[in-house]
Amino acid sequence: MTEAVYDYTRQDATGATCTAHAWAKVPAPLTKPQRAELKARAAALLKAKGAVLVSHYYVEDDLQDLALETGGCVADSLEMARFGRDHASQTLVVAGVRFMGETAKILSPDKRVLMPDLEATCSLDLGCPPDDFARFCDAHPDRQVVVYANTSAAVKARADWMVTSSCALAIVSHLKDQGQKILWAPDRHLGRYIQQETGADMLLWNGACIVHDEFRATELELLKEEHPDAMVLVHPESPDEVVKLADVVGSTSQMLKAVIDGKAKEYIVATDNQIMHRMRQLAPGKTLIEAPTAGNSATCKSCAHCPWMAMNGLQGVVDCLERGIGEVHVDPTVGQQAVRCIDRMLDFVAAHPGALAPKVQGMVRGIGAA
């Protein structure tokens, strides 16, 4: 296993930003027989331990398939949170990045939560240090604090609301209708998109996802010329000029639905390329094209795949179940504070069935924006 360094944006309490650095481990590739053997061992261990695997769309194919084949789920961060909370299993294996494991533990403090690699993190989480964020919030006490799911348990503990990309627009619209001013963290692109769509008074933390921040409008325009009939799907963590070229702007689950329900034969997809595995399974026969990043012809930092999501692997699932490593722990006091903003989101979504599709953009009806 080798390591690679990645740049990310980090803000402090004063609003000043810098370029910081974080490491990701690159797992060694497995042969087909090795993958089959590890997958069988992992499936047997999940059954023997009475555990359930919850995988994000951005992890490798084998983990997505393993989750579905063993009674788990493959989903976006909102559904992962709900599935883990509601499932009867007392052991959850979360294949994703650390904030997802923490969220599962916060919602299910009495359950055991394991991860294939506890060092799998997120540039948005790293770019929003809890102490700096708390001081930033203290400087703006008149604002409702709304944080994206991609944050630490400590940051969530300071928030009034947690949101995911599938419900953020509806919740911010709700707060705006109540006359609330908002302090938003950490993704500046998603925050800007929501601000433009709702007209809400929003103070934005300056963070970004290293994957979505790499998409480039100029290259996307050229690709659209090559594929004039393709539908363009863009995650709102992408830069504004990329979002403006989209036919559908939405969360991972909304982009997936766009491919399943869409009438187009070709789809240009601007999010982590690992989601295409599930898209191909659910929409066979449709052509999927990766949106271009800055990296393919320049200095590739992400190439549309999160390096920390890539740290999840079959060996990690086997190790955490066999050896008990990779257990997620959240300070109980922090968890009790953080669960309030998560429950508020889940209660809002349950009470507003249309919250996940409040706006339609482009050629697909009923998909909605992020």
BELGI-V489213 format. One line per field, one symbol per residue. phi: phi as a letter, one per 30 degrees, with the letter a starting at -180 (. if undefined). Layout:
# BELGI-V489213
phi=???
This chain:
# BELGI-V489213
phi=.cbbcbdbdbccddjdbbccbbcbdcdddcdddddddddddddddeddcicbcccdecddeddddddddcicbbaddddedddddcdddcbccccacedddddddddbddcdccbeadddcadddddbdedddddddddbddcdcccdedbdeddddccdbcbcddbdddddedddddidcbccacdddddddddddciddbccdccadddddddbdeddddddddbdcddccbddddeeddedcddbcadeddddddddcdcdcbbcccaedddddddddcbdjcccbdddcdddcbcdcbhibdddddddaeddddddddcididdbbeeddddddddddeddddddddbedddbdbcbjccdidicd
